Amino acid sequence: MKKKLRTSLLAMNVLLVVLLSAILALSGFAIYRSDMINRYQNYAGDVVSFLAREIDGDDFQTCIETKTKSEHYKYIQKLANSLKE
């Protein structure tokens, strides 16, 4: 009887440890994922704001109308490509 009770308690303890470990791992992953998504959203917002400050709307309008790339357009294109890296 004692051996059966001891085995049963050991099995329940092992099951409890496994269950708690799984819960902690999943909650840790969820927190990490949420934090990384927030960081990338902030970074993307900062990049967009920076590029918006650098863009000259009149120059872009001229580029659209003439269908040619100005030096400023090429600069913005190079800047945007370097920021995504």
Phi, psi and omega per residue, in radians:
M1 nan -0.763 -3.139
K2 -1.115 -0.672 -3.108
K3 -1.164 -0.698 3.134
K4 -1.161 -0.715 3.123
L5 -1.154 -0.735 3.125
R6 -1.105 -0.753 3.122
T7 -1.143 -0.716 3.131
S8 -1.121 -0.780 3.109
L9 -1.114 -0.711 3.109
L10 -1.103 -0.757 3.129
A11 -1.119 -0.714 3.119
M12 -1.161 -0.681 3.102
N13 -1.131 -0.749 3.110
V14 -1.101 -0.767 3.112
L15 -1.078 -0.726 3.115
L16 -1.108 -0.755 3.119
V17 -1.105 -0.767 3.127
V18 -1.108 -0.771 -3.136
L19 -1.118 -0.805 3.120
L20 -1.132 -0.663 3.092
S21 -1.098 -0.740 3.124
A22 -1.128 -0.739 3.130
I23 -1.114 -0.771 3.118
L24 -1.120 -0.716 3.129
A25 -1.117 -0.780 -3.140
L26 -1.158 -0.728 3.127
S27 -1.205 -0.641 3.068
G28 -1.095 -0.745 3.106
F29 -1.126 -0.725 3.141
A30 -1.103 -0.728 3.107
I31 -1.138 -0.786 3.124
Y32 -1.062 -0.796 -3.119
R33 -1.089 -0.793 3.137
S34 -1.083 -0.746 3.132
D35 -1.115 -0.752 -3.140
M36 -1.160 -0.690 3.102
I37 -1.094 -0.756 3.111
N38 -1.094 -0.717 3.124
R39 -1.110 -0.787 3.139
Y40 -1.161 -0.628 3.091
Q41 -1.141 -0.732 3.097
N42 -1.111 -0.756 3.131
Y43 -1.094 -0.795 3.140
A44 -1.098 -0.714 3.095
G45 -1.096 -0.712 3.102
D46 -1.125 -0.721 3.131
V47 -1.112 -0.793 -3.139
V48 -1.102 -0.748 3.123
S49 -1.095 -0.749 3.126
F50 -1.088 -0.816 3.141
L51 -1.148 -0.637 3.126
A52 -1.107 -0.612 3.100
R53 -1.224 -0.514 -3.095
E54 -1.445 -0.385 -3.042
I55 -1.317 2.343 3.046
D56 -1.779 1.896 -3.060
G57 -1.071 -0.683 -3.140
D58 -1.133 -0.712 3.117
D59 -1.131 -0.716 3.125
F60 -1.153 -0.652 3.091
Q61 -1.080 -0.720 3.098
T62 -1.117 -0.717 3.118
C63 -1.077 -0.701 3.138
I64 -1.170 -0.765 -3.099
E65 -1.193 -0.708 -3.099
T66 -1.574 -0.190 -3.107
K67 0.997 0.678 3.064
T68 -2.268 2.741 3.126
K69 -1.705 2.147 3.082
S70 -1.444 3.009 3.096
E71 -1.134 -0.659 3.121
H72 -1.153 -0.694 3.088
Y73 -1.052 -0.788 3.133
K74 -1.125 -0.652 3.102
Y75 -1.101 -0.825 3.136
I76 -1.105 -0.701 3.130
Q77 -1.100 -0.771 3.117
K78 -1.145 -0.711 3.125
L79 -1.098 -0.790 3.140
A80 -1.108 -0.703 3.126
N81 -1.176 -0.598 3.140
S82 -1.305 -0.504 -3.131
L83 -1.281 -0.509 -3.097
K84 -1.331 -0.198 -3.113
E85 -1.446 nan nan
